[in-house]
Amino acid sequence: MAEAYIVESLRTAGGRRNGRVSGWHPADLGAEILNALVHRSGIDPAAIEDVIMGCVTQAGEQSFAFGRNAVLASRLPDSVPALTIDRQCGSSQQAVQFAAQGILSGTQDVIVAAGVESMSRVPMFTNLSFHEEKGVGEGPLSAKLKAKYGRDVFSQFEGAEMIAKKYGFDRETLDAYALQSHRRAAAATEAGAFEAEIVPLQIQTSDGPALHTKDEGIRYDATMESIGSVKTLVEGGVVTAANASQICDGASGTLIVSEAALKRYNLTPIGRIHSFAVTAGDPVIMLEEPIPATQRALQRAGLNIRDIDFYEVNEAFAPVPLAWLQALDADPAKLNVNGGAIALGHPLGASGTKLMATLIHALRARGKRYGLQTMCEGGGIANVTIVEAL
């Protein structure tokens, strides 16, 4: 039976909006990850048969065959093709799954799944807002679609509030979860838990050149009082900017190969893609889909939730992982053990392979076997990927 092996999985440290990473052109960010994957794995760059690049806001500096631009900006040869995909926040996780499918089918042997998002230089929704400002078109939702669902917009913020209400989460519960995310991320950073997965970036600061090696969004001094002081996004709601993911600049990538490539290029695997799934459901509540997607992935893998050692559930909003925990009766001690997007940031198209890097390295560092990652996505879609550390 064919297998899809992970040889390396890396990410940049996250940068705050207009922060330490904002000086990097997003194509160069992607190139830096590609270069690091080649360097650390030892693969012949000419052996790479495709680069599948996730990116959500494909406008401005992230437009015009963006994945290919990252390849051309890198040290990979011109012979390496690339594809840019958008499955919203799950874009680079879908890149992993597409790459695994290419390997498992026997049609390819060496693929890079990656993602980039510079939310400073290409702000979220600018691929829509620039058209609106110029009066071009009707927008992404047609009149038929609006009539079908009885609404003019699908809002992730509304979806987060709906989940909180459905599962009975109050403001204090969400804020306590956010505080835990910051504390776990701070502890992991101080212990050096992220060092194996982070690609240092050369940056310019007010004090001169420096290396960016630590996630900029972690609030080491966070308290329930400071988190609780942030206003809710809607009056009478429970979701705030402090218990939701942070805007973030970053890039990430995973090198996935066949068994034949392991032998041909003398590579050492660090993991194996065990199973995966993608499902879709209600586009209104939108962010609840990781629950049925996880159930399907576990069923396909012949596993149950207790077989999984660590879970990475993207912290788009605090109600999302909390609802996932409750619905699946999962162990909170295994969830986002090194913190999540509330502390570390959510660079949209880069978050899938970012979580993959954190998950596979955490499993190996702690001597664990199975990991599961899942991502809620715009439109009510969710990806789930189960990996085995080697």
C-alpha positions in Angstrom: 0.0 0.0 0.0 1.3 3.5 -0.9 2.2 5.9 1.9 2.7 9.6 2.0 5.5 10.6 4.3 6.3 14.0 5.9 10.1 14.7 5.6 10.0 18.3 7.0 7.4 20.8 8.2 8.3 24.4 9.0 6.9 27.8 9.6 7.9 31.4 10.2 7.2 32.9 13.6 4.1 35.0 13.3 4.2 38.7 12.9 1.6 41.2 14.2 -0.3 43.5 11.8 2.2 46.1 10.6 4.8 44.4 12.8 8.1 42.7 12.5 7.3 40.6 9.4 5.5 43.3 7.4 8.6 44.4 5.6 8.7 41.0 3.7 7.0 40.8 0.3 4.7 37.7 0.6 6.3 36.0 -2.5 9.7 36.3 -0.6 8.1 34.9 2.5 7.0 31.9 0.5 10.4 31.6 -1.1 12.1 31.5 2.3 10.0 28.6 3.4 10.7 26.7 0.2 14.5 27.3 0.6 14.4 26.1 4.2 12.5 22.9 3.4 15.1 22.1 0.8 18.0 23.0 3.1 16.8 21.1 6.1 15.6 18.0 4.3 18.6 17.7 2.0 16.3 17.0 -1.0 17.5 17.9 -4.5 15.3 20.9 -5.3 15.0 19.7 -8.9 13.2 16.6 -7.6 10.2 18.7 -6.4 7.4 17.9 -8.8 4.9 20.6 -7.6 4.4 23.3 -5.1 0.8 23.7 -3.9 0.5 27.1 -2.2 -2.5 28.2 -0.1 -3.4 31.8 0.0 -6.7 33.4 0.8 -6.5 37.1 -0.2 -5.2 36.7 -3.7 -4.9 40.4 -4.6 -2.1 42.9 -4.9 1.2 41.3 -3.9 -0.5 37.9 -3.5 -2.0 37.8 -7.0 -1.0 36.7 -10.5 0.1 33.0 -10.1 1.3 33.7 -6.5 2.6 30.2 -5.8 4.7 30.3 -9.0 6.0 33.7 -7.9 7.2 32.2 -4.6 9.0 29.5 -6.5 10.6 32.0 -8.9 11.8 34.1 -5.9 13.3 31.0 -4.3 16.4 28.9 -5.0 14.3 26.2 -6.6 14.9 25.8 -10.3 12.5 27.2 -12.9 11.5 23.6 -13.7 9.4 23.4 -10.5 5.7 24.2 -11.2 3.3 25.7 -8.6 -0.4 26.1 -8.0 -2.2 28.6 -5.8 -5.4 27.4 -4.0 -8.0 29.0 -1.8 -10.1 26.9 0.6 -10.3 29.9 2.9 -8.6 29.3 6.3 -8.0 25.7 5.3 -6.1 26.5 2.1 -2.7 25.1 3.1 -4.2 22.2 5.0 -6.0 21.3 1.7 -2.6 21.7 0.0 -1.3 18.9 2.3 -4.3 16.8 1.4 -3.9 17.4 -2.3 -0.2 16.6 -2.0 -0.9 13.4 -0.1 -3.4 12.4 -2.9 -0.7 12.9 -5.5 1.7 10.7 -3.6 -0.9 8.0 -2.7 -2.1 7.8 -6.3 1.4 7.0 -7.5 1.5 9.9 -10.0 4.0 12.0 -8.1 6.8 11.4 -5.6 7.9 14.8 -4.2 5.5 17.7 -3.4 5.6 20.7 -1.3 2.4 21.9 0.4 2.7 25.4 1.6 0.9 28.6 2.5 1.5 32.4 2.8 -0.5 35.3 4.0 0.7 38.8 4.6 -2.3 40.3 6.3 -0.4 43.6 6.7 0.5 44.1 3.1 -2.6 42.5 1.6 -5.4 43.1 4.1 -8.3 40.7 4.5 -11.2 41.2 2.1 -9.3 43.6 -0.2 -9.9 41.2 -3.1 -13.6 42.1 -2.6 -13.5 45.7 -1.3 -11.5 47.1 -4.2 -14.1 45.9 -6.6 -16.9 47.3 -4.4 -15.3 50.7 -4.2 -15.0 50.8 -8.0 -18.6 49.6 -8.5 -17.5 46.5 -10.4 -19.9 43.5 -10.3 -22.4 42.5 -7.6 -20.0 40.8 -5.2 -19.5 37.1 -4.5 -23.1 36.3 -3.4 -25.5 36.2 -6.3 -29.2 37.1 -5.9 -30.2 33.5 -6.2 -27.8 32.5 -3.4 -29.0 35.3 -1.1 -32.6 34.3 -1.7 -31.9 30.7 -1.0 -30.5 31.4 2.4 -32.5 34.5 3.2 -29.5 36.7 3.9 -27.2 39.2 2.2 -24.0 38.1 4.0 -22.5 35.1 5.7 -20.6 36.3 8.7 -18.0 34.3 10.6 -18.5 36.7 13.6 -22.2 35.8 13.6 -21.3 32.1 13.3 -19.0 32.4 16.4 -21.8 34.0 18.4 -24.2 31.3 17.3 -21.9 28.5 18.4 -21.3 30.2 21.8 -25.1 30.4 22.3 -25.7 26.8 21.1 -23.1 25.3 23.4 -23.8 27.6 26.4 -20.4 29.4 26.5 -20.4 32.7 28.4 -17.9 35.5 28.1 -15.9 34.3 31.1 -15.5 30.8 29.6 -14.2 32.2 26.3 -11.8 34.6 28.0 -10.4 31.8 30.2 -9.8 29.8 27.1 -8.0 32.8 25.5 -5.8 33.2 28.6 -4.9 29.5 28.5 -3.8 29.9 24.8 -1.5 32.8 25.7 0.0 30.9 28.7 0.6 27.7 26.8 2.2 29.6 23.9 4.4 31.6 26.3 5.5 28.5 28.1 6.2 26.7 24.8 8.3 29.7 23.6 10.3 30.0 26.8 11.0 26.2 26.8 12.2 26.3 23.1 9.4 24.1 22.0 9.0 25.9 18.6 12.7 26.1 17.7 12.7 23.0 15.5 9.8 24.3 13.4 10.6 28.0 13.0 12.5 29.4 10.1 14.3 32.6 11.2 13.6 35.7 9.1 16.1 38.6 8.6 14.2 41.8 9.5 15.0 45.5 10.0 14.1 47.1 13.4 14.6 50.5 14.8 17.8 49.1 16.4 19.1 47.7 13.2 19.1 44.2 11.5 17.7 41.4 13.6 16.4 37.8 13.3 12.7 37.2 13.8 12.4 33.9 15.6 9.5 34.3 18.2 5.8 34.7 17.6 5.0 38.4 18.0 1.4 38.1 19.2 1.9 36.2 22.5 0.9 38.4 25.4 3.2 37.1 28.2 1.4 39.4 30.7 -2.1 38.5 29.8 -4.7 38.3 32.6 -8.4 37.6 32.9 -8.7 41.3 33.7 -6.9 42.5 30.5 -8.7 40.1 28.3 -12.0 40.9 29.9 -11.5 44.7 29.3 -11.9 44.3 25.5 -15.3 45.2 24.1 -17.5 42.5 22.4 -17.7 42.6 18.6 -21.5 43.0 18.8 -23.6 44.5 21.6 -24.8 41.8 24.0 -22.4 39.2 22.5 -19.5 37.2 24.0 -16.9 37.2 21.3 -14.2 39.8 21.3 -10.9 40.5 19.6 -9.1 39.1 22.7 -10.8 35.7 22.5 -10.5 35.4 18.7 -7.5 34.8 16.5 -5.0 37.5 15.8 -4.3 39.0 12.4 -0.9 37.7 11.4 1.8 37.7 8.7 3.5 34.3 8.1 4.4 31.4 5.9 4.7 27.7 6.3 5.3 24.5 4.4 5.5 20.7 4.5 7.6 18.4 2.3 5.6 15.3 1.4 7.1 12.3 -0.5 6.6 8.7 -1.5 8.5 5.7 -0.1 10.4 5.5 -3.4 11.6 9.1 -2.9 12.7 8.4 0.6 15.0 5.7 -0.7 16.1 7.5 -3.9 17.1 10.8 -2.1 18.2 9.2 1.2 15.5 11.2 3.2 14.5 10.6 6.8 10.7 10.9 7.4 9.4 12.6 10.5 5.8 11.6 10.0 3.2 9.9 7.8 -0.2 11.1 6.6 -2.5 8.6 8.1 -6.0 9.8 7.0 -7.9 12.9 6.0 -11.3 14.2 5.2 -13.0 17.4 4.0 -16.7 18.0 4.6 -19.2 20.9 4.3 -22.4 21.9 6.1 -24.4 24.9 7.2 -22.9 28.1 5.8 -24.7 30.3 8.3 -23.3 28.9 11.6 -20.3 28.1 9.4 -17.7 27.3 12.0 -19.2 24.1 13.5 -18.1 21.9 10.6 -14.9 20.6 12.2 -17.1 18.4 14.4 -18.6 16.2 11.6 -15.4 16.4 9.6 -13.5 14.9 12.6 -16.0 12.2 13.0 -15.7 11.2 9.3 -11.9 11.3 9.4 -11.7 9.1 12.6 -14.2 6.6 11.1 -12.1 6.3 7.9 -8.9 5.9 9.9 -10.5 3.2 12.1 -9.6 5.3 15.2 -11.6 7.0 18.0 -10.8 10.3 19.6 -9.0 8.6 22.5 -6.5 7.1 20.1 -5.3 10.6 19.2 -2.5 12.0 21.3 -2.7 15.7 20.4 -5.3 17.8 18.6 -4.7 21.1 16.8 -8.0 22.8 16.4 -7.6 26.2 14.9 -8.6 29.0 17.3 -10.4 31.2 14.8 -12.7 32.1 17.7 -12.7 30.5 21.2 -16.1 28.9 20.8 -14.8 26.8 17.9 -12.3 24.6 19.8 -14.5 24.6 22.9 -17.5 23.3 20.9 -15.3 20.7 19.2 -14.1 19.5 22.6 -17.6 19.3 24.0 -19.2 17.6 21.0 -16.5 14.9 20.7 -15.9 14.4 24.4 -12.3 15.0 23.8 -9.5 15.6 26.4 -8.8 19.3 26.9 -5.3 18.5 28.0 -4.5 17.3 24.5 -5.9 20.4 22.7 -3.5 23.0 21.3 -0.8 22.0 23.8 1.5 24.8 22.7 -1.2 27.5 22.4 -3.2 28.4 19.3 -4.1 31.2 17.0 -5.5 33.4 19.8 -1.9 33.8 21.0 0.2 32.8 17.9 -1.9 34.4 15.2 -3.9 33.1 12.2 -2.2 33.9 8.9 -5.2 32.6 6.9 -3.8 30.7 3.9 -0.6 29.7 5.9 -2.4 28.4 9.0 -2.9 24.8 7.7 0.7 24.0 7.2 1.6 26.2 10.2 -0.6 23.9 12.5 0.9 20.9 10.7 4.5 22.0 11.6 3.5 22.6 15.3 1.6 19.3 15.5 4.2 17.0 14.1 7.1 18.6 16.0 5.1 18.5 19.3 4.3 14.8 18.8 7.9 13.9 18.2 9.2 16.1 21.1 6.9 14.4 23.6 7.2 10.9 22.2 3.6 10.7 21.0 2.1 8.9 18.0 -1.1 10.2 16.5 -2.1 13.9 15.9 -5.2 15.4 14.4 -5.6 18.9 13.0 -8.8 20.6 11.9 -9.8 24.0 10.5 -13.1 25.8 10.3 -13.4 27.5 7.0 -15.6 30.1 5.2 -18.7 28.7 3.6 -19.2 26.0 6.3 -16.3 23.8 5.2 -13.7 21.9 7.3 -10.6 19.9 6.7 -9.3 17.2 9.0 -5.8 15.6 8.7 -4.6 12.8 10.9 -0.8 12.2 11.1 1.4 9.6 12.7 4.8 10.8 14.0 7.8 8.7 13.1 
